[in-house]
Amino acid sequence: MKKINVCSLAAGLLLAILMTSCGGSGSRDVIISKTPADVIKASINDLKNQKFSEVIKYYIRKDGVAFTKEDTAKMNGLFEFAYKDLEKKQGIKEVQIIEEKIAPDGINATVKYKVIFNNGSDSNADAILRKVNGEWYIIIGG
């Protein structure tokens, strides 16, 4: 059962990485972002620049908890895999924010965006974010 959950998390994360990107570990650095869209762009930018250890700082689990060191090590491997996929698409040309919706509670948000790759292809994605201690994080996991 644990392997299934890890595989599900890994698959979901990989999809999210390809559509977004983020970072963090057990100890949080301050994320300099004012909006959920800023977090999406920053996470993708860190992935694009191969800052895999930074990407995780933008993510939290669905229960609002930061990833453990073990989870972070696994995620870094997924980030490397996602970067190789970006290389196949000749890198990222642009990230376009299509829509950013912050819920009335001011704690939850969704961002719809498009990643345009240098090979001419593109990909649309949605991300769910949550504000924790005044900072926006991308939610990953079920």
C-alpha positions as a LaTeX table, in Angstrom:
\begin{tabular}{lrrr}
\hline
Residue & $x$ (\AA) & $y$ (\AA) & $z$ (\AA) \\
\hline
Met1 & 0.00 & 0.00 & 0.00 \\
Lys2 & 2.84 & 2.40 & 0.84 \\
Lys3 & 4.42 & 1.76 & $-2.58$ \\
Ile4 & 1.14 & 2.58 & $-4.27$ \\
Asn5 & 0.85 & 5.87 & $-2.35$ \\
Val6 & 4.46 & 6.78 & $-3.15$ \\
Cys7 & 3.92 & 5.94 & $-6.83$ \\
Ser8 & 0.70 & 7.96 & $-6.89$ \\
Leu9 & 2.46 & 10.88 & $-5.26$ \\
Ala10 & 5.38 & 10.57 & $-7.68$ \\
Ala11 & 3.11 & 10.47 & $-10.72$ \\
Gly12 & 1.10 & 13.43 & $-9.49$ \\
Leu13 & 4.22 & 15.36 & $-8.67$ \\
Leu14 & 5.76 & 14.68 & $-12.04$ \\
Leu15 & 2.64 & 15.95 & $-13.74$ \\
Ala16 & 2.59 & 19.01 & $-11.52$ \\
Ile17 & 6.27 & 19.66 & $-12.17$ \\
Leu18 & 5.79 & 19.50 & $-15.88$ \\
Met19 & 2.91 & 21.88 & $-15.52$ \\
Thr20 & 4.33 & 23.96 & $-12.70$ \\
Ser21 & 7.37 & 23.72 & $-10.51$ \\
Cys22 & 8.39 & 24.51 & $-6.94$ \\
Gly23 & 10.63 & 23.67 & $-3.97$ \\
Gly24 & 11.35 & 23.37 & $-0.23$ \\
Ser25 & 12.42 & 21.09 & 2.55 \\
Gly26 & 11.62 & 20.52 & 6.20 \\
Ser27 & 13.04 & 23.93 & 7.07 \\
Arg28 & 11.34 & 26.64 & 5.06 \\
Asp29 & 13.14 & 29.55 & 3.52 \\
Val30 & 11.07 & 32.66 & 3.03 \\
Ile31 & 9.43 & 32.62 & $-0.36$ \\
Ile32 & 9.38 & 36.05 & $-1.90$ \\
Ser33 & 6.00 & 36.01 & $-3.56$ \\
Lys34 & 2.97 & 38.16 & $-3.37$ \\
Thr35 & 0.53 & 36.08 & $-5.38$ \\
Pro36 & $-0.16$ & 32.45 & $-6.24$ \\
Ala37 & 0.86 & 33.22 & $-9.83$ \\
Asp38 & 4.27 & 34.38 & $-8.55$ \\
Val39 & 4.77 & 30.97 & $-6.92$ \\
Ile40 & 3.94 & 29.15 & $-10.15$ \\
Lys41 & 6.36 & 31.25 & $-12.17$ \\
Ala42 & 9.12 & 31.03 & $-9.55$ \\
Ser43 & 8.84 & 27.26 & $-9.26$ \\
Ile44 & 8.98 & 26.78 & $-13.02$ \\
Asn45 & 11.90 & 29.16 & $-13.24$ \\
Asp46 & 13.85 & 27.20 & $-10.60$ \\
Leu47 & 13.18 & 23.95 & $-12.47$ \\
Lys48 & 14.24 & 25.55 & $-15.75$ \\
Asn49 & 17.49 & 26.70 & $-14.10$ \\
Gln50 & 18.14 & 23.23 & $-12.61$ \\
Lys51 & 17.75 & 24.46 & $-9.01$ \\
Phe52 & 16.17 & 21.17 & $-7.98$ \\
Ser53 & 16.84 & 21.65 & $-4.26$ \\
Glu54 & 14.99 & 24.98 & $-4.46$ \\
Val55 & 11.96 & 23.70 & $-6.35$ \\
Ile56 & 10.57 & 21.72 & $-3.40$ \\
Lys57 & 10.25 & 24.83 & $-1.23$ \\
Tyr58 & 7.18 & 25.86 & $-3.19$ \\
Tyr59 & 5.24 & 22.67 & $-2.40$ \\
Ile60 & 3.40 & 21.31 & 0.61 \\
Arg61 & 1.37 & 18.17 & 1.04 \\
Lys62 & $-2.41$ & 18.36 & 0.88 \\
Asp63 & $-2.51$ & 18.22 & 4.69 \\
Gly64 & $-0.42$ & 21.43 & 4.79 \\
Val65 & 2.75 & 19.72 & 6.05 \\
Ala66 & 6.20 & 20.21 & 4.55 \\
Phe67 & 7.93 & 17.23 & 2.98 \\
Thr68 & 10.32 & 15.13 & 5.05 \\
Lys69 & 13.99 & 14.85 & 4.11 \\
Glu70 & 13.27 & 11.41 & 2.65 \\
Asp71 & 10.38 & 12.78 & 0.58 \\
Thr72 & 12.56 & 15.69 & $-0.54$ \\
Ala73 & 15.29 & 13.33 & $-1.77$ \\
Lys74 & 12.71 & 11.40 & $-3.81$ \\
Met75 & 11.25 & 14.60 & $-5.18$ \\
Asn76 & 14.68 & 15.85 & $-6.27$ \\
Gly77 & 14.96 & 12.72 & $-8.42$ \\
Leu78 & 11.60 & 13.53 & $-9.97$ \\
Phe79 & 12.69 & 17.10 & $-10.63$ \\
Glu80 & 15.75 & 15.80 & $-12.48$ \\
Phe81 & 13.49 & 13.54 & $-14.54$ \\
Ala82 & 11.15 & 16.47 & $-15.29$ \\
Tyr83 & 14.10 & 18.60 & $-16.35$ \\
Lys84 & 15.17 & 15.92 & $-18.84$ \\
Asp85 & 11.67 & 16.09 & $-20.31$ \\
Leu86 & 12.06 & 19.88 & $-20.61$ \\
Glu87 & 15.33 & 19.34 & $-22.47$ \\
Lys88 & 13.47 & 17.16 & $-24.99$ \\
Lys89 & 11.18 & 20.14 & $-25.59$ \\
Gln90 & 14.24 & 22.40 & $-25.92$ \\
Gly91 & 13.44 & 24.22 & $-22.68$ \\
Ile92 & 10.78 & 26.68 & $-21.61$ \\
Lys93 & 10.20 & 29.78 & $-23.67$ \\
Glu94 & 7.45 & 31.36 & $-21.61$ \\
Val95 & 4.91 & 30.84 & $-18.82$ \\
Gln96 & 1.57 & 32.56 & $-19.31$ \\
Ile97 & $-0.86$ & 32.97 & $-16.43$ \\
Ile98 & $-4.35$ & 32.45 & $-17.81$ \\
Glu99 & $-6.32$ & 32.90 & $-14.61$ \\
Glu100 & $-5.64$ & 33.35 & $-10.91$ \\
Lys101 & $-8.52$ & 32.91 & $-8.47$ \\
Ile102 & $-8.09$ & 33.50 & $-4.76$ \\
Ala103 & $-10.99$ & 32.08 & $-2.74$ \\
Pro104 & $-13.00$ & 34.42 & $-0.49$ \\
Asp105 & $-11.27$ & 32.84 & 2.53 \\
Gly106 & $-7.94$ & 34.27 & 1.26 \\
Ile107 & $-6.26$ & 30.95 & 2.04 \\
Asn108 & $-6.95$ & 28.85 & $-1.05$ \\
Ala109 & $-6.31$ & 29.67 & $-4.68$ \\
Thr110 & $-6.19$ & 28.16 & $-8.15$ \\
Val111 & $-3.97$ & 29.19 & $-11.01$ \\
Lys112 & $-4.51$ & 28.20 & $-14.65$ \\
Tyr113 & $-1.45$ & 28.66 & $-16.79$ \\
Lys114 & 0.22 & 27.70 & $-20.05$ \\
Val115 & 3.83 & 26.65 & $-20.50$ \\
Ile116 & 5.21 & 27.35 & $-23.97$ \\
Phe117 & 8.25 & 25.30 & $-24.92$ \\
Asn118 & 11.05 & 26.29 & $-27.28$ \\
Asn119 & 10.15 & 23.48 & $-29.70$ \\
Gly120 & 6.79 & 25.16 & $-30.37$ \\
Ser121 & 4.67 & 22.86 & $-28.21$ \\
Asp122 & 2.73 & 24.02 & $-25.17$ \\
Ser123 & 0.92 & 22.62 & $-22.17$ \\
Asn124 & $-1.98$ & 23.96 & $-20.10$ \\
Ala125 & $-2.17$ & 23.23 & $-16.41$ \\
Asp126 & $-4.03$ & 24.08 & $-13.21$ \\
Ala127 & $-2.49$ & 24.32 & $-9.76$ \\
Ile128 & $-4.11$ & 24.48 & $-6.34$ \\
Leu129 & $-2.34$ & 26.64 & $-3.77$ \\
Arg130 & $-2.77$ & 27.30 & $-0.07$ \\
Lys131 & $-1.54$ & 30.16 & 2.05 \\
Val132 & 0.37 & 28.95 & 5.12 \\
Asn133 & 1.98 & 31.42 & 7.53 \\
Gly134 & 1.49 & 34.22 & 5.01 \\
Glu135 & 3.14 & 32.38 & 2.09 \\
Trp136 & 1.58 & 30.64 & $-0.91$ \\
Tyr137 & 2.47 & 26.99 & $-1.58$ \\
Ile138 & 1.44 & 24.56 & $-4.30$ \\
Ile139 & $-0.53$ & 21.60 & $-2.98$ \\
Ile140 & 0.66 & 18.17 & $-4.06$ \\
Gly141 & $-0.59$ & 14.72 & $-3.15$ \\
Gly142 & $-3.89$ & 13.16 & $-2.37$ \\
\hline
\end{tabular}
